[in-house]
Amino acid sequence: MVQTNPQSEEEPQFDHWKDEWDYRASKTVSAFETLSETELLQRVAEDRIDAFFTLWDVIGGKATPEAALPVLWTYLQKHAGEPYELSRYHCAAALFQLLGMPDPECDNELRKRAQWNLDGEKERQQALRELKQLIQTTVPNAHWS
């Protein structure tokens, strides 16, 4: 439940952390939606990911596969280890959405192997090579740098 702060009509007070999380995530989405595709992808390239992981949703819904897929693949490839698990999870969701293969239950075996480090980093990197081939086959005009 949101309560209005008597000192400021713009900044509500929250009774529960989830209400504040949802409020701030919504504000972040609104801000990201004003950015161009180039600006959104630049944030990924510079590892400026928001704490709410909403950047990935905006990219998945707004970006073009040709521009975004190589950037998302590169992010997955470079960001190994446990500290990046949630970012990889959401990045992979955006990537597979852009491939036309939304997978909310994470049933796609390639997605699981590319985003998680369950069988070790060497195996995850192998999955990423397979994913790159899938991207290049599915979106041959992707802009690889």
HELIX and SHEET records of a PDB file:
HELIX    1   1 TRP A   17  GLU A   33  1                                  17    
HELIX    2   2 GLU A   37  ALA A   45  1                                   9    
HELIX    3   3 THR A   54  LYS A   62  1                                   9    
HELIX    4   4 PRO A   65  LYS A   78  1                                  14    
HELIX    5   5 GLU A   82  TYR A   84  5                                   3    
HELIX    6   6 GLU A   85  LEU A   98  1                                  14    
HELIX    7   7 GLU A  109  GLN A  115  1                                   7    
HELIX    8   8 GLU A  121  THR A  138  1                                  18    
SHEET    1   A 2 VAL A   2  ASN A   5  0                                        
SHEET    2   A 2 SER A   8  PHE A  14 -1                                        
END                                                                             
